[in-house]
């Protein structure tokens, strides 16, 4: 039996495997392409850390699209 945790992804509760990385969540949500930043619990996570940053029970995970203009 796999241990599941609940996190909030862009405002919705999602169940993921314990020790799931940011990269895994992006791939599962088909969000791995495009220009955006990832914010976990209010902190911006550098792209270089996506594969090695595990999520924890109750984490709030948001993707914010880059918008150009001026």
PDB file of N, CA, C, O and CB in Angstrom:
ATOM      1  N   UNK A   1       0.832  -1.183   0.000  1.00  0.00           N
ATOM      2  CA  UNK A   1       0.000   0.000   0.000  1.00  0.00           C
ATOM      3  C   UNK A   1       0.879   1.249   0.000  1.00  0.00           C
ATOM      4  O   UNK A   1       1.856   1.324   0.744  1.00  0.00           O
ATOM      5  CB  UNK A   1      -0.948  -0.003   1.211  1.00  0.00           C
ATOM      6  N   UNK A   2       0.535   2.209  -0.821  1.00  0.00           N
ATOM      7  CA  UNK A   2       1.304   3.438  -0.943  1.00  0.00           C
ATOM      8  C   UNK A   2       0.781   4.500   0.008  1.00  0.00           C
ATOM      9  O   UNK A   2      -0.426   4.624   0.217  1.00  0.00           O
ATOM     10  CB  UNK A   2       1.267   3.952  -2.378  1.00  0.00           C
ATOM     11  N   UNK A   3       1.690   5.254   0.573  1.00  0.00           N
ATOM     12  CA  UNK A   3       1.302   6.359   1.445  1.00  0.00           C
ATOM     13  C   UNK A   3       0.982   7.574   0.588  1.00  0.00           C
ATOM     14  O   UNK A   3       1.791   7.992  -0.241  1.00  0.00           O
ATOM     15  CB  UNK A   3       2.423   6.687   2.471  1.00  0.00           C
ATOM     16  N   UNK A   4      -0.190   8.130   0.791  1.00  0.00           N
ATOM     17  CA  UNK A   4      -0.621   9.297   0.043  1.00  0.00           C
ATOM     18  C   UNK A   4      -0.688  10.497   0.985  1.00  0.00           C
ATOM     19  O   UNK A   4      -0.967  10.363   2.176  1.00  0.00           O
ATOM     20  CB  UNK A   4      -1.992   9.045  -0.635  1.00  0.00           C
ATOM     21  N   UNK A   5      -0.427  11.657   0.422  1.00  0.00           N
ATOM     22  CA  UNK A   5      -0.593  12.910   1.148  1.00  0.00           C
ATOM     23  C   UNK A   5      -1.500  13.808   0.325  1.00  0.00           C
ATOM     24  O   UNK A   5      -1.680  13.596  -0.874  1.00  0.00           O
ATOM     25  CB  UNK A   5       0.784  13.598   1.429  1.00  0.00           C
ATOM     26  N   UNK A   6      -2.069  14.811   0.977  1.00  0.00           N
ATOM     27  CA  UNK A   6      -2.891  15.781   0.265  1.00  0.00           C
ATOM     28  C   UNK A   6      -2.155  17.109   0.222  1.00  0.00           C
ATOM     29  O   UNK A   6      -1.632  17.586   1.229  1.00  0.00           O
ATOM     30  CB  UNK A   6      -4.283  15.939   0.936  1.00  0.00           C
ATOM     31  N   UNK A   7      -2.129  17.698  -0.981  1.00  0.00           N
ATOM     32  CA  UNK A   7      -1.566  19.023  -1.166  1.00  0.00           C
ATOM     33  C   UNK A   7      -2.609  19.866  -1.904  1.00  0.00           C
ATOM     34  O   UNK A   7      -3.599  19.337  -2.408  1.00  0.00           O
ATOM     35  CB  UNK A   7      -0.203  18.965  -1.954  1.00  0.00           C
ATOM     36  N   UNK A   8      -2.386  21.141  -1.960  1.00  0.00           N
ATOM     37  CA  UNK A   8      -3.254  22.045  -2.711  1.00  0.00           C
ATOM     38  C   UNK A   8      -2.477  22.468  -3.957  1.00  0.00           C
ATOM     39  O   UNK A   8      -1.399  23.054  -3.853  1.00  0.00           O
ATOM     40  CB  UNK A   8      -3.695  23.301  -1.842  1.00  0.00           C
ATOM     41  N   UNK A   9      -3.029  22.167  -5.139  1.00  0.00           N
ATOM     42  CA  UNK A   9      -2.391  22.541  -6.401  1.00  0.00           C
ATOM     43  C   UNK A   9      -3.301  23.537  -7.109  1.00  0.00           C
ATOM     44  O   UNK A   9      -4.406  23.196  -7.529  1.00  0.00           O
ATOM     45  CB  UNK A   9      -2.115  21.283  -7.303  1.00  0.00           C
ATOM     46  N   UNK A  10      -2.826  24.761  -7.234  1.00  0.00           N
ATOM     47  CA  UNK A  10      -3.593  25.830  -7.889  1.00  0.00           C
ATOM     48  C   UNK A  10      -5.027  25.900  -7.371  1.00  0.00           C
ATOM     49  O   UNK A  10      -5.973  26.053  -8.144  1.00  0.00           O
ATOM     50  CB  UNK A  10      -3.603  25.621  -9.404  1.00  0.00           C
ATOM     51  N   UNK A  11      -5.172  25.785  -6.048  1.00  0.00           N
ATOM     52  CA  UNK A  11      -6.466  25.944  -5.409  1.00  0.00           C
ATOM     53  C   UNK A  11      -7.299  24.689  -5.241  1.00  0.00           C
ATOM     54  O   UNK A  11      -8.373  24.748  -4.642  1.00  0.00           O
ATOM     55  CB  UNK A  11      -7.233  26.897  -6.160  1.00  0.00           C
ATOM     56  N   UNK A  12      -6.838  23.552  -5.752  1.00  0.00           N
ATOM     57  CA  UNK A  12      -7.601  22.300  -5.649  1.00  0.00           C
ATOM     58  C   UNK A  12      -6.836  21.267  -4.827  1.00  0.00           C
ATOM     59  O   UNK A  12      -5.620  21.132  -4.959  1.00  0.00           O
ATOM     60  CB  UNK A  12      -7.911  21.735  -7.053  1.00  0.00           C
ATOM     61  N   UNK A  13      -7.572  20.529  -3.963  1.00  0.00           N
ATOM     62  CA  UNK A  13      -6.945  19.447  -3.205  1.00  0.00           C
ATOM     63  C   UNK A  13      -6.590  18.307  -4.149  1.00  0.00           C
ATOM     64  O   UNK A  13      -7.397  17.895  -4.983  1.00  0.00           O
ATOM     65  CB  UNK A  13      -7.879  18.947  -2.071  1.00  0.00           C
ATOM     66  N   UNK A  14      -5.367  17.806  -4.001  1.00  0.00           N
ATOM     67  CA  UNK A  14      -4.868  16.722  -4.838  1.00  0.00           C
ATOM     68  C   UNK A  14      -4.162  15.716  -3.945  1.00  0.00           C
ATOM     69  O   UNK A  14      -3.423  16.104  -3.040  1.00  0.00           O
ATOM     70  CB  UNK A  14      -3.913  17.254  -5.949  1.00  0.00           C
ATOM     71  N   UNK A  15      -4.379  14.426  -4.188  1.00  0.00           N
ATOM     72  CA  UNK A  15      -3.656  13.372  -3.481  1.00  0.00           C
ATOM     73  C   UNK A  15      -2.468  12.939  -4.332  1.00  0.00           C
ATOM     74  O   UNK A  15      -2.607  12.657  -5.523  1.00  0.00           O
ATOM     75  CB  UNK A  15      -4.588  12.159  -3.166  1.00  0.00           C
ATOM     76  N   UNK A  16      -1.303  12.892  -3.701  1.00  0.00           N
ATOM     77  CA  UNK A  16      -0.081  12.453  -4.382  1.00  0.00           C
ATOM     78  C   UNK A  16       0.650  11.481  -3.468  1.00  0.00           C
ATOM     79  O   UNK A  16       0.389  11.425  -2.266  1.00  0.00           O
ATOM     80  CB  UNK A  16       0.837  13.671  -4.757  1.00  0.00           C
ATOM     81  N   UNK A  17       1.545  10.738  -4.034  1.00  0.00           N
ATOM     82  CA  UNK A  17       2.364   9.826  -3.241  1.00  0.00           C
ATOM     83  C   UNK A  17       3.280  10.606  -2.305  1.00  0.00           C
ATOM     84  O   UNK A  17       3.798  11.662  -2.668  1.00  0.00           O
ATOM     85  CB  UNK A  17       3.192   8.910  -4.157  1.00  0.00           C
ATOM     86  N   UNK A  18       3.474  10.080  -1.102  1.00  0.00           N
ATOM     87  CA  UNK A  18       4.429  10.649  -0.161  1.00  0.00           C
ATOM     88  C   UNK A  18       5.777  10.764  -0.856  1.00  0.00           C
ATOM     89  O   UNK A  18       6.162   9.850  -1.585  1.00  0.00           O
ATOM     90  CB  UNK A  18       4.536   9.785   1.133  1.00  0.00           C
ATOM     91  N   UNK A  19       6.488  11.832  -0.659  1.00  0.00           N
ATOM     92  CA  UNK A  19       7.815  12.066  -1.222  1.00  0.00           C
ATOM     93  C   UNK A  19       7.772  12.406  -2.720  1.00  0.00           C
ATOM     94  O   UNK A  19       8.782  12.266  -3.410  1.00  0.00           O
ATOM     95  CB  UNK A  19       8.685  10.844  -1.002  1.00  0.00           C
ATOM     96  N   UNK A  20       6.618  12.849  -3.226  1.00  0.00           N
ATOM     97  CA  UNK A  20       6.504  13.279  -4.613  1.00  0.00           C
ATOM     98  C   UNK A  20       7.234  14.602  -4.795  1.00  0.00           C
ATOM     99  O   UNK A  20       7.166  15.481  -3.936  1.00  0.00           O
ATOM    100  CB  UNK A  20       5.022  13.411  -5.031  1.00  0.00           C
ATOM    101  N   UNK A  21       7.934  14.738  -5.920  1.00  0.00           N
ATOM    102  CA  UNK A  21       8.677  15.965  -6.187  1.00  0.00           C
ATOM    103  C   UNK A  21       7.826  16.975  -6.955  1.00  0.00           C
ATOM    104  O   UNK A  21       6.784  16.634  -7.514  1.00  0.00           O
ATOM    105  CB  UNK A  21       9.951  15.652  -6.967  1.00  0.00           C
ATOM    106  N   UNK A  22       8.284  18.198  -6.969  1.00  0.00           N
ATOM    107  CA  UNK A  22       7.636  19.243  -7.759  1.00  0.00           C
ATOM    108  C   UNK A  22       7.583  18.818  -9.214  1.00  0.00           C
ATOM    109  O   UNK A  22       6.558  18.984  -9.875  1.00  0.00           O
ATOM    110  CB  UNK A  22       8.379  20.593  -7.613  1.00  0.00           C
ATOM    111  N   UNK A  23       8.676  18.271  -9.716  1.00  0.00           N
ATOM    112  CA  UNK A  23       8.734  17.822 -11.112  1.00  0.00           C
ATOM    113  C   UNK A  23       7.633  16.796 -11.414  1.00  0.00           C
ATOM    114  O   UNK A  23       7.002  16.865 -12.468  1.00  0.00           O
ATOM    115  CB  UNK A  23      10.119  17.216 -11.419  1.00  0.00           C
ATOM    116  N   UNK A  24       7.400  15.848 -10.500  1.00  0.00           N
ATOM    117  CA  UNK A  24       6.352  14.843 -10.694  1.00  0.00           C
ATOM    118  C   UNK A  24       4.971  15.479 -10.770  1.00  0.00           C
ATOM    119  O   UNK A  24       4.157  15.093 -11.608  1.00  0.00           O
ATOM    120  CB  UNK A  24       6.388  13.819  -9.567  1.00  0.00           C
ATOM    121  N   UNK A  25       4.704  16.442  -9.908  1.00  0.00           N
ATOM    122  CA  UNK A  25       3.400  17.109  -9.917  1.00  0.00           C
ATOM    123  C   UNK A  25       3.202  17.862 -11.231  1.00  0.00           C
ATOM    124  O   UNK A  25       2.113  17.839 -11.805  1.00  0.00           O
ATOM    125  CB  UNK A  25       3.273  18.079  -8.715  1.00  0.00           C
ATOM    126  N   UNK A  26       4.237  18.518 -11.700  1.00  0.00           N
ATOM    127  CA  UNK A  26       4.136  19.236 -12.970  1.00  0.00           C
ATOM    128  C   UNK A  26       3.846  18.277 -14.119  1.00  0.00           C
ATOM    129  O   UNK A  26       3.027  18.579 -14.987  1.00  0.00           O
ATOM    130  CB  UNK A  26       5.425  20.015 -13.248  1.00  0.00           C
ATOM    131  N   UNK A  27       4.509  17.132 -14.131  1.00  0.00           N
ATOM    132  CA  UNK A  27       4.288  16.152 -15.196  1.00  0.00           C
ATOM    133  C   UNK A  27       2.888  15.549 -15.123  1.00  0.00           C
ATOM    134  O   UNK A  27       2.236  15.373 -16.152  1.00  0.00           O
ATOM    135  CB  UNK A  27       5.335  15.044 -15.119  1.00  0.00           C
ATOM    136  N   UNK A  28       2.427  15.233 -13.930  1.00  0.00           N
ATOM    137  CA  UNK A  28       1.090  14.650 -13.762  1.00  0.00           C
ATOM    138  C   UNK A  28       0.005  15.628 -14.177  1.00  0.00           C
ATOM    139  O   UNK A  28      -1.029  15.225 -14.709  1.00  0.00           O
ATOM    140  CB  UNK A  28       0.873  14.220 -12.313  1.00  0.00           C
ATOM    141  N   UNK A  29       0.236  16.906 -13.936  1.00  0.00           N
ATOM    142  CA  UNK A  29      -0.744  17.919 -14.282  1.00  0.00           C
ATOM    143  C   UNK A  29      -0.541  18.484 -15.674  1.00  0.00           C
ATOM    144  O   UNK A  29      -1.191  19.455 -16.061  1.00  0.00           O
ATOM    145  CB  UNK A  29      -0.701  19.025 -13.283  1.00  0.00           C
ATOM    146  N   UNK A  30       0.364  17.871 -16.426  1.00  0.00           N
ATOM    147  CA  UNK A  30       0.687  18.322 -17.783  1.00  0.00           C
ATOM    148  C   UNK A  30       1.045  19.803 -17.804  1.00  0.00           C
ATOM    149  O   UNK A  30       0.633  20.545 -18.696  1.00  0.00           O
ATOM    150  CB  UNK A  30      -0.488  18.056 -18.728  1.00  0.00           C
ATOM    151  N   UNK A  31       1.817  20.217 -16.807  1.00  0.00           N
ATOM    152  CA  UNK A  31       2.236  21.607 -16.702  1.00  0.00           C
ATOM    153  C   UNK A  31       3.737  21.746 -16.910  1.00  0.00           C
ATOM    154  O   UNK A  31       4.330  22.730 -16.468  1.00  0.00           O
ATOM    155  CB  UNK A  31       1.839  22.180 -15.347  1.00  0.00           C
ATOM    156  N   UNK A  32       4.362  20.781 -17.573  1.00  0.00           N
ATOM    157  CA  UNK A  32       5.817  20.789 -17.683  1.00  0.00           C
ATOM    158  C   UNK A  32       6.343  21.658 -18.818  1.00  0.00           C
ATOM    159  O   UNK A  32       7.558  21.774 -18.979  1.00  0.00           O
ATOM    160  CB  UNK A  32       6.308  19.395 -17.866  1.00  0.00           C
ATOM    161  N   UNK A  33       5.470  22.269 -19.605  1.00  0.00           N
ATOM    162  CA  UNK A  33       5.914  23.160 -20.681  1.00  0.00           C
ATOM    163  C   UNK A  33       5.323  24.539 -20.476  1.00  0.00           C
ATOM    164  O   UNK A  33       4.280  24.696 -19.840  1.00  0.00           O
ATOM    165  CB  UNK A  33       5.516  22.603 -22.066  1.00  0.00           C
ATOM    166  N   UNK A  34       5.994  25.526 -21.018  1.00  0.00           N
ATOM    167  CA  UNK A  34       5.519  26.895 -20.894  1.00  0.00           C
ATOM    168  C   UNK A  34       6.387  27.684 -19.938  1.00  0.00           C
ATOM    169  O   UNK A  34       7.282  27.149 -19.283  1.00  0.00           O
ATOM    170  CB  UNK A  34       4.075  26.919 -20.430  1.00  0.00           C
ATOM    171  N   UNK A  35       6.101  28.954 -19.878  1.00  0.00           N
ATOM    172  CA  UNK A  35       6.866  29.849 -19.007  1.00  0.00           C
ATOM    173  C   UNK A  35       6.043  30.150 -17.766  1.00  0.00           C
ATOM    174  O   UNK A  35       4.988  30.780 -17.842  1.00  0.00           O
ATOM    175  CB  UNK A  35       7.250  31.166 -19.747  1.00  0.00           C
ATOM    176  N   UNK A  36       6.534  29.695 -16.633  1.00  0.00           N
ATOM    177  CA  UNK A  36       5.844  29.902 -15.366  1.00  0.00           C
ATOM    178  C   UNK A  36       6.840  29.742 -14.232  1.00  0.00           C
ATOM    179  O   UNK A  36       7.951  29.249 -14.421  1.00  0.00           O
ATOM    180  CB  UNK A  36       4.659  28.916 -15.204  1.00  0.00           C
ATOM    181  N   UNK A  37       6.422  30.165 -13.060  1.00  0.00           N
ATOM    182  CA  UNK A  37       7.214  29.911 -11.862  1.00  0.00           C
ATOM    183  C   UNK A  37       6.397  29.014 -10.950  1.00  0.00           C
ATOM    184  O   UNK A  37       5.170  28.962 -11.041  1.00  0.00           O
ATOM    185  CB  UNK A  37       7.613  31.243 -11.140  1.00  0.00           C
ATOM    186  N   UNK A  38       7.089  28.313 -10.077  1.00  0.00           N
ATOM    187  CA  UNK A  38       6.425  27.466  -9.090  1.00  0.00           C
ATOM    188  C   UNK A  38       6.631  28.104  -7.719  1.00  0.00           C
ATOM    189  O   UNK A  38       7.742  28.483  -7.349  1.00  0.00           O
ATOM    190  CB  UNK A  38       6.982  25.991  -9.125  1.00  0.00           C
ATOM    191  N   UNK A  39       5.533  28.211  -6.981  1.00  0.00           N
ATOM    192  CA  UNK A  39       5.555  28.765  -5.626  1.00  0.00           C
ATOM    193  C   UNK A  39       4.998  27.692  -4.693  1.00  0.00           C
ATOM    194  O   UNK A  39       3.891  27.197  -4.903  1.00  0.00           O
ATOM    195  CB  UNK A  39       4.720  30.111  -5.525  1.00  0.00           C
ATOM    196  N   UNK A  40       5.760  27.338  -3.673  1.00  0.00           N
ATOM    197  CA  UNK A  40       5.314  26.365  -2.675  1.00  0.00           C
ATOM    198  C   UNK A  40       5.303  27.066  -1.322  1.00  0.00           C
ATOM    199  O   UNK A  40       6.329  27.550  -0.843  1.00  0.00           O
ATOM    200  CB  UNK A  40       6.241  25.087  -2.651  1.00  0.00           C
ATOM    201  N   UNK A  41       4.124  27.107  -0.723  1.00  0.00           N
ATOM    202  CA  UNK A  41       3.946  27.751   0.586  1.00  0.00           C
ATOM    203  C   UNK A  41       4.467  29.189   0.593  1.00  0.00           C
ATOM    204  O   UNK A  41       5.037  29.650   1.582  1.00  0.00           O
ATOM    205  CB  UNK A  41       4.658  26.942   1.672  1.00  0.00           C
ATOM    206  N   UNK A  42       4.263  29.889  -0.525  1.00  0.00           N
ATOM    207  CA  UNK A  42       4.647  31.288  -0.612  1.00  0.00           C
ATOM    208  C   UNK A  42       6.070  31.560  -1.040  1.00  0.00           C
ATOM    209  O   UNK A  42       6.459  32.718  -1.194  1.00  0.00           O
ATOM    210  CB  UNK A  42       4.430  31.913   0.669  1.00  0.00           C
ATOM    211  N   UNK A  43       6.864  30.506  -1.236  1.00  0.00           N
ATOM    212  CA  UNK A  43       8.253  30.673  -1.647  1.00  0.00           C
ATOM    213  C   UNK A  43       8.455  30.215  -3.084  1.00  0.00           C
ATOM    214  O   UNK A  43       8.017  29.128  -3.461  1.00  0.00           O
ATOM    215  CB  UNK A  43       9.182  29.901  -0.714  1.00  0.00           C
ATOM    216  N   UNK A  44       9.126  31.052  -3.895  1.00  0.00           N
ATOM    217  CA  UNK A  44       9.448  30.673  -5.266  1.00  0.00           C
ATOM    218  C   UNK A  44      10.520  29.586  -5.221  1.00  0.00           C
ATOM    219  O   UNK A  44      11.514  29.706  -4.504  1.00  0.00           O
ATOM    220  CB  UNK A  44       9.930  31.910  -6.102  1.00  0.00           C
ATOM    221  N   UNK A  45      10.302  28.523  -6.000  1.00  0.00           N
ATOM    222  CA  UNK A  45      11.263  27.421  -6.066  1.00  0.00           C
ATOM    223  C   UNK A  45      12.011  27.505  -7.395  1.00  0.00           C
ATOM    224  O   UNK A  45      11.378  27.497  -8.451  1.00  0.00           O
ATOM    225  CB  UNK A  45      10.547  26.035  -5.911  1.00  0.00           C
ATOM    226  N   UNK A  46      13.345  27.585  -7.367  1.00  0.00           N
ATOM    227  CA  UNK A  46      14.107  27.627  -8.616  1.00  0.00           C
ATOM    228  C   UNK A  46      13.901  26.342  -9.426  1.00  0.00           C
ATOM    229  O   UNK A  46      13.786  25.252  -8.866  1.00  0.00           O
ATOM    230  CB  UNK A  46      15.604  27.836  -8.323  1.00  0.00           C
ATOM    231  N   UNK A  47      13.858  26.490 -10.738  1.00  0.00           N
ATOM    232  CA  UNK A  47      13.638  25.348 -11.629  1.00  0.00           C
ATOM    233  C   UNK A  47      14.676  24.243 -11.400  1.00  0.00           C
ATOM    234  O   UNK A  47      14.372  23.061 -11.561  1.00  0.00           O
ATOM    235  CB  UNK A  47      13.678  25.805 -13.091  1.00  0.00           C
ATOM    236  N   UNK A  48      15.880  24.621 -11.031  1.00  0.00           N
ATOM    237  CA  UNK A  48      16.943  23.640 -10.807  1.00  0.00           C
ATOM    238  C   UNK A  48      16.646  22.715  -9.626  1.00  0.00           C
ATOM    239  O   UNK A  48      17.294  21.679  -9.482  1.00  0.00           O
ATOM    240  CB  UNK A  48      18.261  24.352 -10.575  1.00  0.00           C
ATOM    241  N   UNK A  49      15.676  23.073  -8.777  1.00  0.00           N
ATOM    242  CA  UNK A  49      15.339  22.263  -7.605  1.00  0.00           C
ATOM    243  C   UNK A  49      14.067  21.442  -7.769  1.00  0.00           C
ATOM    244  O   UNK A  49      13.711  20.691  -6.861  1.00  0.00           O
ATOM    245  CB  UNK A  49      15.197  23.148  -6.411  1.00  0.00           C
ATOM    246  N   UNK A  50      13.367  21.559  -8.902  1.00  0.00           N
ATOM    247  CA  UNK A  50      12.093  20.855  -9.091  1.00  0.00           C
ATOM    248  C   UNK A  50      12.212  19.345  -8.869  1.00  0.00           C
ATOM    249  O   UNK A  50      11.360  18.755  -8.205  1.00  0.00           O
ATOM    250  CB  UNK A  50      11.562  21.118 -10.488  1.00  0.00           C
ATOM    251  N   UNK A  51      13.248  18.716  -9.409  1.00  0.00           N
ATOM    252  CA  UNK A  51      13.377  17.255  -9.330  1.00  0.00           C
ATOM    253  C   UNK A  51      13.711  16.779  -7.915  1.00  0.00           C
ATOM    254  O   UNK A  51      13.387  15.649  -7.550  1.00  0.00           O
ATOM    255  CB  UNK A  51      14.452  16.773 -10.299  1.00  0.00           C
ATOM    256  N   UNK A  52      14.351  17.628  -7.123  1.00  0.00           N
ATOM    257  CA  UNK A  52      14.829  17.199  -5.809  1.00  0.00           C
ATOM    258  C   UNK A  52      14.050  17.779  -4.632  1.00  0.00           C
ATOM    259  O   UNK A  52      14.420  17.558  -3.479  1.00  0.00           O
ATOM    260  CB  UNK A  52      16.260  17.567  -5.665  1.00  0.00           C
ATOM    261  N   UNK A  53      12.978  18.518  -4.908  1.00  0.00           N
ATOM    262  CA  UNK A  53      12.195  19.104  -3.827  1.00  0.00           C
ATOM    263  C   UNK A  53      10.924  18.285  -3.621  1.00  0.00           C
ATOM    264  O   UNK A  53      10.019  18.294  -4.456  1.00  0.00           O
ATOM    265  CB  UNK A  53      11.852  20.587  -4.133  1.00  0.00           C
ATOM    266  N   UNK A  54      10.875  17.577  -2.493  1.00  0.00           N
ATOM    267  CA  UNK A  54       9.712  16.750  -2.162  1.00  0.00           C
ATOM    268  C   UNK A  54       8.641  17.616  -1.505  1.00  0.00           C
ATOM    269  O   UNK A  54       8.944  18.558  -0.772  1.00  0.00           O
ATOM    270  CB  UNK A  54      10.114  15.574  -1.226  1.00  0.00           C
ATOM    271  N   UNK A  55       7.397  17.282  -1.779  1.00  0.00           N
ATOM    272  CA  UNK A  55       6.272  17.994  -1.195  1.00  0.00           C
ATOM    273  C   UNK A  55       5.794  17.273   0.055  1.00  0.00           C
ATOM    274  O   UNK A  55       5.945  16.058   0.179  1.00  0.00           O
ATOM    275  CB  UNK A  55       5.128  18.132  -2.210  1.00  0.00           C
ATOM    276  N   UNK A  56       5.220  18.027   0.972  1.00  0.00           N
ATOM    277  CA  UNK A  56       4.759  17.496   2.247  1.00  0.00           C
ATOM    278  C   UNK A  56       3.253  17.684   2.410  1.00  0.00           C
ATOM    279  O   UNK A  56       2.639  18.507   1.730  1.00  0.00           O
ATOM    280  CB  UNK A  56       5.503  18.169   3.399  1.00  0.00           C
ATOM    281  N   UNK A  57       2.676  16.917   3.311  1.00  0.00           N
ATOM    282  CA  UNK A  57       1.254  17.022   3.623  1.00  0.00           C
ATOM    283  C   UNK A  57       0.856  18.481   3.828  1.00  0.00           C
ATOM    284  O   UNK A  57       1.480  19.194   4.614  1.00  0.00           O
ATOM    285  CB  UNK A  57       0.914  16.194   4.875  1.00  0.00           C
ATOM    286  N   UNK A  58      -0.181  18.921   3.123  1.00  0.00           N
ATOM    287  CA  UNK A  58      -0.722  20.262   3.306  1.00  0.00           C
ATOM    288  C   UNK A  58      -0.017  21.372   2.556  1.00  0.00           C
ATOM    289  O   UNK A  58      -0.430  22.529   2.643  1.00  0.00           O
ATOM    290  CB  UNK A  58      -0.707  20.584   4.717  1.00  0.00           C
ATOM    291  N   UNK A  59       1.046  21.050   1.814  1.00  0.00           N
ATOM    292  CA  UNK A  59       1.738  22.098   1.055  1.00  0.00           C
ATOM    293  C   UNK A  59       0.788  22.750   0.059  1.00  0.00           C
ATOM    294  O   UNK A  59      -0.098  22.104  -0.501  1.00  0.00           O
ATOM    295  CB  UNK A  59       2.964  21.519   0.320  1.00  0.00           C
ATOM    296  N   UNK A  60       0.997  24.046  -0.146  1.00  0.00           N
ATOM    297  CA  UNK A  60       0.228  24.801  -1.130  1.00  0.00           C
ATOM    298  C   UNK A  60       1.158  25.072  -2.305  1.00  0.00           C
ATOM    299  O   UNK A  60       2.160  25.778  -2.185  1.00  0.00           O
ATOM    300  CB  UNK A  60      -0.349  26.142  -0.523  1.00  0.00           C
ATOM    301  N   UNK A  61       0.795  24.489  -3.443  1.00  0.00           N
ATOM    302  CA  UNK A  61       1.618  24.486  -4.658  1.00  0.00           C
ATOM    303  C   UNK A  61       0.893  25.310  -5.708  1.00  0.00           C
ATOM    304  O   UNK A  61      -0.261  25.032  -6.034  1.00  0.00           O
ATOM    305  CB  UNK A  61       1.891  23.023  -5.175  1.00  0.00           C
ATOM    306  N   UNK A  62       1.572  26.335  -6.242  1.00  0.00           N
ATOM    307  CA  UNK A  62       0.953  27.166  -7.258  1.00  0.00           C
ATOM    308  C   UNK A  62       1.891  27.336  -8.441  1.00  0.00           C
ATOM    309  O   UNK A  62       3.107  27.432  -8.275  1.00  0.00           O
ATOM    310  CB  UNK A  62       0.564  28.528  -6.679  1.00  0.00           C
ATOM    311  N   UNK A  63       1.317  27.373  -9.630  1.00  0.00           N
ATOM    312  CA  UNK A  63       2.073  27.751 -10.808  1.00  0.00           C
ATOM    313  C   UNK A  63       1.551  29.114 -11.236  1.00  0.00           C
ATOM    314  O   UNK A  63       0.343  29.347 -11.280  1.00  0.00           O
ATOM    315  CB  UNK A  63       1.943  26.681 -11.959  1.00  0.00           C
ATOM    316  N   UNK A  64       2.473  30.002 -11.549  1.00  0.00           N
ATOM    317  CA  UNK A  64       2.115  31.353 -11.959  1.00  0.00           C
ATOM    318  C   UNK A  64       2.729  31.595 -13.331  1.00  0.00           C
ATOM    319  O   UNK A  64       3.947  31.548 -13.500  1.00  0.00           O
ATOM    320  CB  UNK A  64       2.603  32.423 -10.917  1.00  0.00           C
ATOM    321  N   UNK A  65       1.858  31.855 -14.313  1.00  0.00           N
ATOM    322  CA  UNK A  65       2.303  32.055 -15.686  1.00  0.00           C
ATOM    323  C   UNK A  65       3.029  33.386 -15.830  1.00  0.00           C
ATOM    324  O   UNK A  65       2.665  34.393 -15.224  1.00  0.00           O
ATOM    325  CB  UNK A  65       1.116  31.993 -16.648  1.00  0.00           C
ATOM    326  N   UNK A  66       4.069  33.348 -16.658  1.00  0.00           N
ATOM    327  CA  UNK A  66       4.783  34.575 -16.989  1.00  0.00           C
ATOM    328  C   UNK A  66       3.968  35.354 -18.009  1.00  0.00           C
ATOM    329  O   UNK A  66       3.508  34.799 -19.007  1.00  0.00           O
ATOM    330  CB  UNK A  66       6.208  34.269 -17.532  1.00  0.00           C
ATOM    331  N   UNK A  67       3.794  36.634 -17.751  1.00  0.00           N
ATOM    332  CA  UNK A  67       3.016  37.485 -18.651  1.00  0.00           C
ATOM    333  C   UNK A  67       3.909  38.624 -19.108  1.00  0.00           C
ATOM    334  O   UNK A  67       4.522  39.317 -18.296  1.00  0.00           O
ATOM    335  CB  UNK A  67       1.720  38.029 -17.956  1.00  0.00           C
ATOM    336  N   UNK A  68       3.974  38.805 -20.414  1.00  0.00           N
ATOM    337  CA  UNK A  68       4.783  39.909 -20.920  1.00  0.00           C
ATOM    338  C   UNK A  68       3.884  41.082 -21.255  1.00  0.00           C
ATOM    339  O   UNK A  68       2.679  40.930 -21.453  1.00  0.00           O
ATOM    340  CB  UNK A  68       5.599  39.479 -22.156  1.00  0.00           C
ATOM    341  N   UNK A  69       4.473  42.210 -21.313  1.00  0.00           N
ATOM    342  CA  UNK A  69       3.719  43.422 -21.627  1.00  0.00           C
ATOM    343  C   UNK A  69       4.389  44.614 -21.012  1.00  0.00           C
ATOM    344  O   UNK A  69       5.496  44.526 -20.481  1.00  0.00           O
ATOM    345  CB  UNK A  69       2.275  43.317 -21.142  1.00  0.00           C
ATOM    346  N   UNK A  70       3.715  45.714 -21.088  1.00  0.00           N
ATOM    347  CA  UNK A  70       4.366  46.870 -20.500  1.00  0.00           C
ATOM    348  C   UNK A  70       3.559  48.108 -20.638  1.00  0.00           C
ATOM    349  O   UNK A  70       3.980  49.173 -20.187  1.00  0.00           O
ATOM    350  CB  UNK A  70       5.690  47.082 -21.105  1.00  0.00           C
TER     351      UNK A  70
END
